[in-house]
Every structure is written in C-alpha cells, then in structure tokens.
Amino acid sequence: MEKKELRETQRWLKLIQRVPLIKKPELPNDILEETEELIKIFVTSIKTAEKKQK
C-alpha cells in the first residue's frame, strides 16, 4: 500500500465517521488510528530513503 492509498483510506474513514453511514461511528476508530500510524511510518521511511540518496 502506498502513502497515497493510505491517505485516501484515511479520508474515507473520516467521512464514514462524519456522515452517519454506520450505526456506530466509533467503529472505524481503530482502523483510522492504524492508518495514521502507517502513514507516519511511510513518511519516515521516505525521508530516510531520500537522506541516504544524497
């Protein structure tokens, strides 16, 4: 999964929470937190790889 896909997933999960698409809007919280952590990992990995190329 790429960073772009993770950010898109994040946007959809937040939309699901805001718009009453499900009965319990808190259900995606765990998935949203994991998505945010994965985004942070990807960003850190990209920055590290860019530094090593210089």
N, CA, C and O atoms as a GROMACS GRO file, in nm:
protein
  216
    1MET      N    1   0.085  -0.117   0.000
    1MET     CA    2   0.000   0.000   0.000
    1MET      C    3   0.089   0.123   0.000
    1MET      O    4   0.188   0.130   0.074
    2GLU      N    5   0.055   0.217  -0.081
    2GLU     CA    6   0.132   0.340  -0.091
    2GLU      C    7   0.075   0.447   0.001
    2GLU      O    8  -0.037   0.437   0.050
    3LYS      N    9   0.157   0.550   0.023
    3LYS     CA   10   0.115   0.660   0.108
    3LYS      C   11  -0.013   0.725   0.055
    3LYS      O   12  -0.101   0.761   0.132
    4LYS      N   13  -0.022   0.739  -0.076
    4LYS     CA   14  -0.140   0.799  -0.138
    4LYS      C   15  -0.266   0.718  -0.106
    4LYS      O   16  -0.370   0.774  -0.074
    5GLU      N   17  -0.254   0.586  -0.113
    5GLU     CA   18  -0.368   0.499  -0.083
    5GLU      C   19  -0.405   0.506   0.065
    5GLU      O   20  -0.523   0.502   0.100
    6LEU      N   21  -0.304   0.517   0.150
    6LEU     CA   22  -0.331   0.528   0.294
    6LEU      C   23  -0.405   0.658   0.325
    6LEU      O   24  -0.498   0.660   0.405
    7ARG      N   25  -0.363   0.766   0.261
    7ARG     CA   26  -0.431   0.894   0.285
    7ARG      C   27  -0.575   0.890   0.233
    7ARG      O   28  -0.665   0.946   0.295
    8GLU      N   29  -0.596   0.823   0.121
    8GLU     CA   30  -0.732   0.809   0.068
    8GLU      C   31  -0.818   0.726   0.165
    8GLU      O   32  -0.933   0.759   0.190
    9THR      N   33  -0.761   0.620   0.217
    9THR     CA   34  -0.831   0.537   0.315
    9THR      C   35  -0.866   0.619   0.438
    9THR      O   36  -0.976   0.609   0.493
   10GLN      N   37  -0.772   0.701   0.481
   10GLN     CA   38  -0.794   0.787   0.596
   10GLN      C   39  -0.911   0.883   0.571
   10GLN      O   40  -0.997   0.900   0.658
   11ARG      N   41  -0.913   0.944   0.453
   11ARG     CA   42  -1.023   1.036   0.420
   11ARG      C   43  -1.158   0.965   0.422
   11ARG      O   44  -1.256   1.018   0.474
   12TRP      N   45  -1.163   0.844   0.366
   12TRP     CA   46  -1.288   0.769   0.363
   12TRP      C   47  -1.333   0.731   0.503
   12TRP      O   48  -1.452   0.740   0.535
   13LEU      N   49  -1.241   0.689   0.587
   13LEU     CA   50  -1.277   0.652   0.724
   13LEU      C   51  -1.331   0.772   0.801
   13LEU      O   52  -1.427   0.759   0.877
   14LYS      N   53  -1.270   0.887   0.781
   14LYS     CA   54  -1.319   1.008   0.848
   14LYS      C   55  -1.457   1.046   0.797
   14LYS      O   56  -1.542   1.091   0.874
   15LEU      N   57  -1.480   1.029   0.667
   15LEU     CA   58  -1.611   1.057   0.609
   15LEU      C   59  -1.717   0.963   0.667
   15LEU      O   60  -1.828   1.006   0.698
   16ILE      N   61  -1.682   0.837   0.680
   16ILE     CA   62  -1.774   0.739   0.738
   16ILE      C   63  -1.814   0.780   0.879
   16ILE      O   64  -1.928   0.761   0.920
   17GLN      N   65  -1.720   0.837   0.953
   17GLN     CA   66  -1.750   0.880   1.089
   17GLN      C   67  -1.840   1.005   1.091
   17GLN      O   68  -1.929   1.016   1.174
   18ARG      N   69  -1.815   1.098   0.999
   18ARG     CA   70  -1.889   1.224   0.999
   18ARG      C   71  -2.031   1.208   0.946
   18ARG      O   72  -2.126   1.263   1.002
   19VAL      N   73  -2.044   1.134   0.839
   19VAL     CA   74  -2.175   1.114   0.778
   19VAL      C   75  -2.230   0.983   0.838
   19VAL      O   76  -2.161   0.882   0.838
   20PRO      N   77  -2.349   0.986   0.886
   20PRO     CA   78  -2.399   0.865   0.953
   20PRO      C   79  -2.422   0.748   0.856
   20PRO      O   80  -2.536   0.711   0.827
   21LEU      N   81  -2.313   0.692   0.808
   21LEU     CA   82  -2.322   0.578   0.717
   21LEU      C   83  -2.330   0.446   0.793
   21LEU      O   84  -2.373   0.344   0.738
   22ILE      N   85  -2.289   0.449   0.919
   22ILE     CA   86  -2.297   0.328   1.002
   22ILE      C   87  -2.361   0.366   1.135
   22ILE      O   88  -2.361   0.483   1.174
   23LYS      N   89  -2.415   0.267   1.203
   23LYS     CA   90  -2.487   0.294   1.328
   23LYS      C   91  -2.394   0.337   1.440
   23LYS      O   92  -2.432   0.417   1.525
   24LYS      N   93  -2.272   0.283   1.441
   24LYS     CA   94  -2.176   0.317   1.546
   24LYS      C   95  -2.055   0.385   1.480
   24LYS      O   96  -1.963   0.316   1.436
   25PRO      N   97  -2.054   0.519   1.473
   25PRO     CA   98  -1.945   0.589   1.405
   25PRO      C   99  -1.808   0.571   1.470
   25PRO      O  100  -1.706   0.605   1.410
   26GLU      N  101  -1.804   0.517   1.593
   26GLU     CA  102  -1.675   0.494   1.659
   26GLU      C  103  -1.609   0.364   1.613
   26GLU      O  104  -1.493   0.340   1.645
   27LEU      N  105  -1.680   0.281   1.539
   27LEU     CA  106  -1.624   0.153   1.494
   27LEU      C  107  -1.495   0.167   1.413
   27LEU      O  108  -1.401   0.090   1.435
   28PRO      N  109  -1.486   0.261   1.321
   28PRO     CA  110  -1.361   0.271   1.243
   28PRO      C  111  -1.244   0.334   1.319
   28PRO      O  112  -1.136   0.349   1.261
   29ASN      N  113  -1.261   0.370   1.445
   29ASN     CA  114  -1.154   0.438   1.519
   29ASN      C  115  -1.023   0.360   1.518
   29ASN      O  116  -0.917   0.417   1.492
   30ASP      N  117  -1.028   0.231   1.546
   30ASP     CA  118  -0.906   0.150   1.550
   30ASP      C  119  -0.839   0.145   1.412
   30ASP      O  120  -0.717   0.157   1.401
   31ILE      N  121  -0.919   0.128   1.310
   31ILE     CA  122  -0.864   0.123   1.173
   31ILE      C  123  -0.806   0.259   1.137
   31ILE      O  124  -0.700   0.267   1.074
   32LEU      N  125  -0.873   0.366   1.175
   32LEU     CA  126  -0.824   0.501   1.148
   32LEU      C  127  -0.691   0.526   1.218
   32LEU      O  128  -0.600   0.584   1.159
   33GLU      N  129  -0.680   0.484   1.342
   33GLU     CA  130  -0.554   0.500   1.416
   33GLU      C  131  -0.441   0.422   1.351
   33GLU      O  132  -0.329   0.471   1.339
   34GLU      N  133  -0.471   0.300   1.308
   34GLU     CA  134  -0.369   0.218   1.242
   34GLU      C  135  -0.327   0.281   1.109
   34GLU      O  136  -0.209   0.279   1.074
   35THR      N  137  -0.423   0.335   1.036
   35THR     CA  138  -0.393   0.402   0.910
   35THR      C  139  -0.302   0.521   0.933
   35THR      O  140  -0.206   0.542   0.859
   36GLU      N  141  -0.331   0.599   1.036
   36GLU     CA  142  -0.248   0.715   1.068
   36GLU      C  143  -0.106   0.673   1.106
   36GLU      O  144  -0.009   0.739   1.068
   37GLU      N  145  -0.093   0.564   1.180
   37GLU     CA  146   0.039   0.512   1.215
   37GLU      C  147   0.116   0.466   1.091
   37GLU      O  148   0.235   0.491   1.077
   38LEU      N  149   0.045   0.399   1.000
   38LEU     CA  150   0.110   0.354   0.877
   38LEU      C  151   0.156   0.473   0.792
   38LEU      O  152   0.263   0.468   0.732
   39ILE      N  153   0.076   0.579   0.788
   39ILE     CA  154   0.116   0.699   0.715
   39ILE      C  155   0.244   0.756   0.775
   39ILE      O  156   0.336   0.792   0.701
   40LYS      N  157   0.251   0.762   0.907
   40LYS     CA  158   0.372   0.813   0.974
   40LYS      C  159   0.493   0.727   0.941
   40LYS      O  160   0.602   0.779   0.916
   41ILE      N  161   0.474   0.595   0.940
   41ILE     CA  162   0.584   0.504   0.908
   41ILE      C  163   0.631   0.526   0.764
   41ILE      O  164   0.751   0.533   0.738
   42PHE      N  165   0.536   0.538   0.671
   42PHE     CA  166   0.572   0.560   0.531
   42PHE      C  167   0.646   0.691   0.514
   42PHE      O  168   0.747   0.697   0.443
   43VAL      N  169   0.597   0.797   0.577
   43VAL     CA  170   0.662   0.928   0.565
   43VAL      C  171   0.804   0.921   0.618
   43VAL      O  172   0.896   0.973   0.555
   44THR      N  173   0.823   0.859   0.733
   44THR     CA  174   0.956   0.845   0.792
   44THR      C  175   1.047   0.762   0.701
   44THR      O  176   1.164   0.797   0.683
   45SER      N  177   0.995   0.654   0.645
   45SER     CA  178   1.074   0.570   0.555
   45SER      C  179   1.116   0.646   0.429
   45SER      O  180   1.229   0.634   0.383
   46ILE      N  181   1.024   0.724   0.376
   46ILE     CA  182   1.055   0.803   0.256
   46ILE      C  183   1.164   0.905   0.287
   46ILE      O  184   1.259   0.920   0.210
   47LYS      N  185   1.151   0.973   0.400
   47LYS     CA  186   1.252   1.073   0.439
   47LYS      C  187   1.388   1.008   0.459
   47LYS      O  188   1.490   1.063   0.416
   48THR      N  189   1.392   0.892   0.521
   48THR     CA  190   1.517   0.819   0.543
   48THR      C  191   1.580   0.779   0.410
   48THR      O  192   1.700   0.795   0.390
   49ALA      N  193   1.498   0.726   0.319
   49ALA     CA  194   1.548   0.685   0.188
   49ALA      C  195   1.602   0.805   0.111
   49ALA      O  196   1.705   0.794   0.045
   50GLU      N  197   1.534   0.918   0.119
   50GLU     CA  198   1.580   1.039   0.049
   50GLU      C  199   1.714   1.086   0.106
   50GLU      O  200   1.802   1.128   0.030
   51LYS      N  201   1.731   1.080   0.237
   51LYS     CA  202   1.856   1.122   0.301
   51LYS      C  203   1.972   1.031   0.257
   51LYS      O  204   2.083   1.079   0.235
   52LYS      N  205   1.945   0.901   0.245
   52LYS     CA  206   2.051   0.807   0.205
   52LYS      C  207   2.092   0.826   0.060
   52LYS      O  208   2.205   0.794   0.024
   53GLN      N  209   2.002   0.879  -0.023
   53GLN     CA  210   2.035   0.901  -0.164
   53GLN      C  211   2.123   1.023  -0.184
   53GLN      O  212   2.191   1.034  -0.286
   54LYS      N  213   2.123   1.113  -0.089
   54LYS     CA  214   2.201   1.237  -0.102
   54LYS      C  215   2.346   1.216  -0.071
   54LYS      O  216   2.425   1.310  -0.077
   0.00000   0.00000   0.00000
